[in-house]
Structure formats: C-alpha cells, structure tokens
C-alpha cells in the first residue's frame, strides 16, 4: 500500500492528526487485524500439511 496522506499540524508545526483516503484506511485496518490474529495464534500447535489437507477434505472445504 502506498497511501497518500495529509497531516494536520499545530501552531508549532508538530503533526497531530492524519487525513487519508477511506479505502487506504480500511486496508490499513485489515492489515492490523491480520497481524493481531497472527500474534494471538503464534503459540498454537502446528500440524503437518498433509493432515491439514485431509481435514479440509473431510470438512468438504476442498
């Protein structure tokens, strides 16, 4: 993502807020949510790829 942003500054020129396109904002929020989900699941046990595929087939997902 290469978002175009505008900054709102105070009297000293310090950045205080940002204005950006809503679609860029929504994409950014989705990325943050994805990262949060990864962080929450980082300690979960893993299974072999073959077992994962078998479970997907049993569940009718592939």
C-alpha positions in Angstrom: 0.0 0.0 0.0 1.3 3.4 -0.9 -1.2 5.6 0.9 -1.3 9.3 0.2 -1.8 11.2 3.5 -2.1 14.7 4.7 -1.2 15.9 8.2 -2.9 18.3 10.5 -0.3 20.2 12.5 -0.4 22.5 15.5 0.9 26.0 15.7 4.5 24.7 16.2 4.2 22.5 13.1 4.0 19.2 15.0 1.9 16.6 13.4 -1.3 16.0 15.4 -3.6 14.1 13.0 -3.7 12.5 9.6 -6.2 12.6 6.7 -6.2 9.7 4.3 -8.4 8.0 1.7 -11.0 5.8 3.3 -10.1 2.8 1.2 -6.4 3.1 2.2 -7.6 3.4 5.9 -9.7 0.3 5.6 -6.8 -1.6 4.0 -4.6 -0.5 6.8 -7.1 -1.6 9.5 -7.4 -5.0 7.8 -3.6 -5.4 7.9 -3.6 -4.5 11.6 -6.3 -7.0 12.3 -4.4 -9.7 10.4 -1.3 -9.0 12.4 -3.3 -9.2 15.7 -4.7 -12.6 14.7 -1.2 -13.9 13.9 0.0 -12.6 17.2 -2.8 -14.3 19.1 -2.2 -17.6 17.4 1.6 -17.6 17.5 1.8 -20.2 20.3 -0.7 -22.6 18.8 0.4 -26.1 17.9 1.0 -26.8 14.2 0.0 -29.8 12.1 1.6 -31.4 9.1 0.4 -30.0 5.7 -0.9 -33.5 4.7 -3.0 -33.6 7.8 -4.4 -30.1 7.2 -5.4 -31.1 3.7 -7.1 -34.2 5.0 -9.1 -32.2 7.5 -10.2 -29.7 4.8 -11.3 -32.6 2.5 -13.2 -34.2 5.4 -14.9 -30.9 6.1 -15.8 -30.5 2.5 -13.9 -27.4 2.1 -11.8 -28.7 -0.8 
